[in-house]
């Protein structure tokens, strides 16, 4: 059986805003379809930084920058014209601690509904209130 590279990281470096020193430098790795992988290392070594790069969460903070490529199904997700909604429907993140987007609690809870095209304010308010009461 031939293994398929689902994600391929090529010469990838990441710089946090205001830093000339890369947090991640020249990372190369394949991630094969239907395989489980583990990123292990000490606290602060860049594991989460790499994972956040897979769905471009760093784009939410101005000044962060990438070099190299991260290919998902052969497409470079770091390309400026790559559709972020398409990317984030394919690459989800679940962290140990909740990581809200930099917006209100209401907007964070309503985010998924809005991605699915729900625009009616009344429906959004009802669904958000119900979700918060159940939490």
ABEGO torsion letter per residue (X at the ends): XBBBBABBBBGBBBBBBGBABBABBGBBBBBBBGBBBBBBEBBGAGAAAAAAAAAGAAAABBGBBBBEBBBBGGBBAABAABBAAAAAAABBBBBABBBBBBBBAAAAAAAAAAAAGBABAAAAAAAAAAAAAAX
